[in-house]
Amino acid sequence: MALAATLLPLYAQTMPDVVLDVTLADHTIDLVEEGFDVGLQKFDASMIARRLATSKVVLCASPATPADVSGHDCLNFAFEQLRHHWPVHWENQVLNAPIVSRMVSNSGAVLRLAALAGMGIMLRSSFTLENDLESGRLVQLLQGHHLGQLSVMMVYPSRRLLSAKVCSFVGFLNAQFPHPESDPWLAGD
């Protein structure tokens, strides 16, 4: 959501005749079947995909929240593999830090708002945090530890017969992310 909220107004300024039709979904969308031109999502082998950036997984909380991970309430995605522990990479091994979930949700927006309200610590990818880290509304915990990363991908159905609007949007996004190996949402990456 943060990616779209930041970049779509910039794109709209460069292409004032293009009407942006934006859909947010918590599930993977079949771009062709559902009639979409471009997506920022997981993709299958039939799609053309380009990595825009790398998004690191960060542990964060409001500044007023204590930083003891295993002794504090955690705000957790509804994934069974993360329900009781979070993986922390330490000295070439993965440690499973035990956690206690205060809230479990399938909505990142709900978890973000709960973290901003001081309800607990959350594990999120940097690109989903809007500018909460930069503004200080959330602080990053365990900065020296690797918690994982994911690729932020742009996908579209085919290189053939792309409309001018899709070509312009693909070119715009490529220009916005010239270094797909870095995390533009974390200062100093």
PyMOL commands that set and color helices and strands:
alter all, ss='L'
color gray80, all
select helices_A, chain A and resi 2-14+31-34+80-82+108-116+126-128+132-135+164-176
alter helices_A, ss='H'
color red, helices_A
select strands_A, chain A and resi 48-61+73-77+85-90+93-98+100-105+121-125+139-141+149-156
alter strands_A, ss='S'
color yellow, strands_A
deselect
rebuild
show_as cartoon
